[in-house]
Amino acid sequence: MERTLKDQAVIVGIGQTEFSKNSGRSELQLASECVRDAILDAGLEPTQIDGLTTFTLDSSDEIEVARSVGCGDLTFYSRVNYGGGAALGIVHHAAMAVATGISKYAVGYRSLNGRSGQRYSEGVSGNIITTDAIHWGYYMPFGFLTPASWVAMFTQRYMHQYGATDEALAEIAVTARKHAANNPDAFFYEKPITLEDYYASDWIAEPLRLHDCYPDTDGGAAFVVTSAERARDLAHPPALIRGVSQGASYDQEVMTSFYRKDISYMPECDMVADQCYEQSGLGPDDID
């Protein structure tokens, strides 16, 4: 019998700290705060948590977070590589742990002093000791040192090939900021931007301006996953995970797949979309 993750796990609690320029706290404290709040939001006790999953890039070890929060015995812990792309990866891991019975209550979390500490927007330079040095060596000599410069290459080619316009980028930035500004914990709470603000902002790496890029911030966020059956006795109606997936396609280099035949197309996006649609039984026409 074929098994999938469809409806096998649910999200029952979330927690987050404020997002700021300077948290004044360690990344472990930020992680502990958001994990604690997610557990309380779910109506659980820390001793009921038996699974933790987070990012390889982050400094707050699962065991230290468990000790700080007062979790029980851990039957599952894991880490997912890479940056923004790992966010759905830890949902995937938590859902798999619950669906297979490895964990009853799994928490995914991330915490960073991403403004007052190490800033990911600064990119890569010095002290390169990992295998990443192999592919960095192909483009760092040409000045491609930051995420913005890497993505600008793909954006420039996409606009050339498909006729996307500067105005389209502006609409995306303004709309995203409009919705983000509704979050009371957000760095720019109640501070949307206008099209005029967008066009007045500095170039970072053409065709990307300041408002095309995320702001570096300090903060943390967490979520709790369990089974639909266990969720019946908890504090909130659960959010059912209908489909979740990861994917890395042929010749992918994280954010820098410059050596493919077509750099305006990301086949891994189709990979994960196809997996999610197949799992959920939904299709593009169902999304509103």
Summary of the structure (lengths in Angstrom):
residues: 288
radius of gyration: 20.2
end to end distance: 31.7
largest distance: 57.7
contacts: 866
relative contact order: 0.20
helix: 40%
strand: 15%
